Amino acid sequence: MLLHSNILGEGKPFVILHGFLGMSDNWKTLGTQFSEQGFQVHLVDQRNHGHSFHDDEFNYEVLVEDLKNYCDAHKLNNIVLLGHSMGGKTAMLFATQYPELVSKLIVADISPRFYPVHHDAILEGLSALDFNDIKSRGQADKQLSNYVHDLGTRQFLLKNLYWVEKGKLALRINIDVLKNDVAEVGEPLPSYAAFNKDTLFLRGDRSEYIGVGDEAIIANHFPKAKIKTISNAGHWLHAENPKEFFEAVEQFV
């Protein structure tokens, strides 16, 4: 099965991978900007997310193979590869396993290290949404607010809602599998994995995902890595400061 994508522009292939519980649509504005710089941008939905297929198996090994199959099907090589959060972990592992396919790697606000599970309340809230009772996005937001208090986070999560038919909402994500396998999202890059080409790590100045202690870990796996901090941004740095994020990526590529 092939991953769903939205392809923008013409030129050198530039593949973008969203984070956990996200989707390719989250990157449409930036993707359009990159396409205007002479890239063919592939906004990809990873399995169990967005418009891509659902499957009971979910770990970074299969996410990497999904991306390899996608590149083969679209005859992509020498790609610029950008991944945010979970997508950054997929991108890192892909680059270390298929370095011949990647010209430059960009990792947004995630380190190669292990992260403990920290999405419990979000997953409980999404699982609790009863679409037999919920008939509007407003009702879904109200119910989710019992679990997720931050409005911005809820708005991000509720982008996963869609109308199956008139009057019937559902989630695009495969919530049961993602909830069951959430521990996979925090898994570290294998200790032996390395990528020896140009790599850029971007971190938000208000985010704790990449700390000072991560710099040595990054250098161990990615000896040519540079780390740049995006100002006035947390974990969703590409959404919170898109101008500075775009400029940093544009300068690197």
C-alpha positions in Angstrom: 0.0 0.0 0.0 1.2 3.4 -0.9 1.2 6.5 1.3 -1.1 9.4 0.4 0.6 12.7 -0.5 -0.1 16.1 -1.8 2.6 17.1 -4.4 3.3 20.7 -5.1 5.5 22.3 -7.7 8.3 21.0 -9.9 12.0 20.6 -9.4 14.3 18.9 -6.9 12.3 16.5 -4.6 11.6 17.8 -1.1 9.7 15.3 1.2 8.0 16.5 4.4 6.8 14.2 7.2 4.4 15.4 9.8 4.4 14.6 13.5 2.4 12.3 15.7 -1.4 12.9 15.3 -0.7 15.4 12.6 -1.1 15.2 8.8 0.3 16.5 5.6 -2.2 19.4 5.5 -0.4 20.9 8.5 2.4 21.7 6.1 0.5 23.1 3.1 1.4 26.7 3.6 5.2 26.1 4.1 5.1 23.4 1.4 3.7 25.9 -1.1 6.5 28.4 -0.2 9.2 25.7 -0.7 7.6 24.7 -4.0 8.0 28.4 -5.1 11.8 28.0 -4.6 12.1 25.4 -7.3 11.3 22.2 -5.3 8.8 19.5 -6.0 7.3 19.2 -2.5 5.8 15.9 -1.3 3.6 16.4 1.7 3.2 12.9 2.9 0.7 11.3 5.3 2.4 8.6 7.3 0.4 5.3 8.0 -2.5 5.5 10.4 -2.6 9.3 9.8 -4.3 11.7 7.4 -5.5 10.1 4.2 -3.0 7.2 4.3 -3.9 3.6 4.9 -4.5 2.1 8.4 -2.5 -0.9 9.6 -2.1 -2.7 12.9 1.7 -2.6 12.7 3.2 0.7 13.8 6.9 1.4 14.5 9.7 3.3 12.9 10.9 0.4 10.9 7.6 0.1 9.0 7.3 3.9 8.7 10.8 3.9 7.0 9.8 1.1 4.6 6.6 3.0 3.8 8.7 6.0 2.8 11.1 3.8 0.8 8.2 2.3 -1.1 6.8 5.9 -1.7 10.2 7.0 -3.1 10.5 4.0 -5.3 6.9 4.5 -6.7 7.5 8.1 -7.5 11.1 7.5 -8.6 12.5 9.9 -6.1 16.2 10.1 -5.3 18.6 12.8 -4.0 15.8 14.1 -1.9 15.7 16.9 0.7 14.0 15.2 3.7 12.3 17.2 6.5 10.5 15.6 9.4 8.9 17.1 12.5 8.7 15.3 15.8 7.7 11.7 15.0 8.3 12.5 11.4 11.8 13.6 12.4 12.4 10.2 13.9 11.2 8.6 10.7 13.4 10.9 8.7 16.5 10.2 10.8 16.1 6.4 10.6 15.4 6.6 6.8 18.5 8.8 6.2 20.7 6.4 8.1 19.3 3.3 6.3 19.1 4.8 2.8 21.7 7.6 2.7 22.1 7.2 -1.1 18.5 8.6 -1.5 18.9 11.7 0.8 21.0 14.8 -0.1 20.1 16.8 2.9 18.3 16.1 6.2 16.2 18.5 8.3 14.9 17.5 11.7 12.4 19.7 13.5 12.3 19.7 17.3 13.2 16.1 18.1 16.4 14.4 19.2 17.6 10.8 18.3 17.2 9.9 22.0 14.5 8.0 23.9 11.4 9.9 25.0 8.9 8.6 27.6 5.2 8.4 26.7 3.6 11.8 27.2 0.5 11.8 25.1 -1.8 9.9 27.5 -4.4 12.6 28.2 -4.6 13.5 24.5 -5.1 9.8 23.4 -7.6 9.3 26.2 -9.5 12.3 25.1 -9.6 11.4 21.4 -10.6 7.8 22.3 -13.5 9.2 24.4 -15.1 11.1 21.5 -18.5 9.5 20.9 -19.6 10.3 17.4 -23.0 8.8 18.0 -23.6 11.9 20.2 -21.2 14.4 18.8 -22.8 16.2 15.8 -20.5 19.2 15.4 -16.8 20.3 15.7 -17.9 22.5 18.6 -19.3 19.6 20.5 -16.1 17.6 19.9 -14.0 20.5 21.1 -16.1 20.8 24.3 -15.8 17.1 25.1 -12.0 17.0 24.3 -11.5 20.0 26.6 -12.1 17.7 29.5 -8.8 16.0 28.7 -6.9 18.7 26.8 -7.1 22.1 28.3 -4.9 24.0 25.8 -7.1 25.5 23.0 -4.3 25.5 20.4 -3.5 21.8 21.0 -7.2 21.0 20.7 -7.5 22.9 17.4 -4.5 21.0 16.1 -6.0 17.6 17.1 -9.4 18.4 15.8 -8.0 18.9 12.3 -8.3 15.0 12.3 -12.1 15.3 12.2 -13.9 14.7 8.9 -17.5 14.2 7.8 -18.0 10.6 6.8 -21.5 11.6 5.6 -23.9 14.4 6.4 -24.3 14.5 10.2 -21.7 11.9 10.9 -18.2 12.8 12.1 -15.1 10.6 12.5 -11.4 10.7 13.1 -8.9 10.2 10.2 -6.3 8.8 12.5 -6.3 5.1 13.5 -6.8 6.0 17.2 -6.9 2.4 18.5 -3.5 1.4 17.0 -1.9 4.7 17.9 -3.1 4.5 21.4 -1.9 0.9 21.7 1.5 1.5 20.2 2.2 5.0 21.5 5.4 3.9 23.2 6.9 3.3 19.7 6.9 7.0 19.1 9.5 7.7 21.8 11.9 4.9 20.6 15.5 6.1 20.1 17.6 5.9 17.0 19.6 2.6 17.0 23.1 3.3 18.6 24.9 2.3 15.4 22.8 4.5 13.0 24.7 7.4 11.4 24.2 9.8 8.5 27.3 11.6 7.2 25.8 14.3 5.0 24.6 17.8 5.7 22.0 17.8 8.5 20.1 20.6 10.2 18.3 20.3 13.5 15.8 23.1 14.3 14.5 23.6 17.8 12.0 26.0 19.4 13.4 28.3 22.0 10.4 27.4 24.3 10.6 23.7 23.6 12.3 21.1 25.8 12.5 18.4 23.1 16.2 19.3 22.2 18.2 20.3 25.2 21.9 21.0 25.7 22.4 17.3 26.6 21.1 16.3 23.2 23.8 18.0 21.3 26.4 15.3 21.9 23.9 12.6 21.0 23.0 14.4 17.7 26.7 14.8 16.9 27.3 11.1 17.5 24.7 10.1 14.9 25.0 13.1 12.6 28.6 14.3 12.5 27.8 17.2 10.0 24.8 18.4 12.0 24.1 22.0 12.7 21.6 23.0 15.4 19.6 26.2 15.0 17.1 27.7 17.5 13.9 29.3 16.2 12.8 32.2 18.4 9.3 32.6 19.9 8.4 29.0 19.3 7.6 25.8 21.1 7.4 22.3 19.8 5.2 23.3 16.8 7.9 25.7 15.7 6.9 25.6 12.0 3.4 26.9 12.9 4.4 29.3 15.7 7.2 31.1 13.8 6.8 30.0 10.1 8.8 33.0 8.8 12.0 32.2 10.7 11.5 28.5 10.2 11.2 29.0 6.4 14.2 31.2 6.3 16.4 28.7 8.2 15.4 25.8 5.9 15.7 27.9 2.8 19.3 29.0 3.8 20.2 25.4 4.5 18.9 23.9 1.3 
